[in-house]
Amino acid sequence: MYRIIGGDQHEYGPVSAEQIREWVMQGRVNGQTLVLAEKSQEWKALANVPELAMAISWLSDPDHASGVKEPSSYMFPSILVTFCCCPPFGIVAILFSAGVYSKMSHGDLEGAKRSSRNAKLWCLISLISGIIAVIGLFILSALGFYGTQFLSF
């Protein structure tokens, strides 16, 4: 059993090693959190307690980090549709794509997921708009309404 000093500087415990590992996974404690083992007189950083340090090292491994997968930003498709399809809608997609990075850096996973979905949506809107515009120009050209005679008065 252990006692810890939380981020609010209050002492908590006794808590089990399993509970502390769970708090590490939830981000409630970290390697600098002070821990006092049951039969110890010395407070130590959690990262310096061998029984608990494994949870910190496991969490720092990107393959295991709390199972959280960063949502796709769709930045490359956003830039592609901006240049190739419909720039106004593509710019909106780029803004949402940038929002994914911003929200992830602030720890807002739900906001990042929303921005990712919106970036994908606006990429599709831009792509479909570009395809419709090209098809429309082909039809107008085939009917003789688009070209030099249409532009001359």
N, C-alpha and C positions, 0 to 999 in steps of 0.2 A: 504494500500500500504506500501511497505517496501523498504529499501535500504539494500544491503549486501556488505560485503567486500569479494571478491573472493580469491581463493588460490594464485592468482598473486598479491594480495594486492591492487587491484584496486576496486573502489567503483562502484557498479552497481545499477540501479534502477531509478525511482521507478518500482517495480515489484509486482505483485499480490501474494497473499498467494498461489493461485493455481499454479502459475508459480514456486514458490519456492518448493512446493510439487513435482512438476514434476522434478525439478532439483535434489531433494533428491533421487527420484526413478532412475534417470540417473547416480547418484553418483557424480554429479557436485558440490554439497554442502553436508555438514554433520553436525552433532550436534555441532561441534566447530566453524562453520562458524558464523561470527559476523553479527547481524541483527539489524537494526534500524527501529522501527515502525514509521509510519508517524507523529504521535503527541507526540513522545517521544524524550527525549534528551540523552538517555542512550543506548549505544550499548550493546547488550546481545548475548550470544551464542544461536544459533538456538534452541538447546535442552531446553533452559530456557524460550522460548516464547511459552506460552500454546497453542496458535492457530496453531503453527507449529510443536510443539514437538510430536504431535500424528503421524505425518508422519515418524519421526525418530523411534518411538517405533513400529509402524506398520512394518517398513522396517526391524527392527532387529528380528522380528518374522520369524523363518526359513520357515514357511508355506507360508508367503507372500512375501518374499524377492525378489522383482522385477520379480517374475515368472521364474527365472532362475533355471533350474534343472541341477544338476551336472551330466555329462554323466557317464555311468557305466565304471569302469576301467577294468573289466573282469580279475581281478587279480587271483581269485580262479580258474576259468577255465584254465587260463594260467599255473598256477602251476600244476594243475591236468594233463593237456595234456603233460607237460614237463616230468612228472614222468611216465605217463602211455602210451604215444603214441610215440611221436617223439621229443626227447630232443632238437635237434638243432632249430627246428621251434618253440618249446615251449619257448625256451629262448628268441627268438625274440618277442614273444607275451608278455612275462614278461616285457621286456624292454619298449614296447609300453604301457603296463598297468601302469608301474611306471611313464611314461610320462604324463598320465592323471592327476595324483596327482600333479606333478610338475607344469604343465601348469595351473591348477586351482588355485594353491597357488600364482601364478604370475598374475592371472586375465585374462589369455588367454583362454577364453571359446572356441573359434573356434579351437585353437590348441589342446585343450583337447578333443573336439569332433573328430578331425582327429585321434588323438592317440587312442581314444576309438574304432573307426571304424577299425583302423589297428590292434589293439589288438584282436578284434573279428575275423578279417580275418585270422590272423596268428594262432589263436586257431583252427579255422576250418581247415586250411591247415595242422596243426599238427595232428588233429584228423583223417582227411581223409588219410594222409600219414601213420599213425599208422594202420588204418584199412586195407589199401592196403598191407602193409608189413605183417600183420598177415595172410591175405587171401593168399598172395604169399607163405608164409612159409607152410601153410596147403597144398597148391597145390603141392609144391616141395616135401613135405613129402609124400603125397599120391602117387606121381609118382616115389618115391624112390630116388630122387636126393638130399634129405636133410636128414642127419642122419649120423650114424657111418660109413657106407660103403662109403659115399660121401667124408668123411674127411680122410679116410685111403688111402694111396697110394700104 
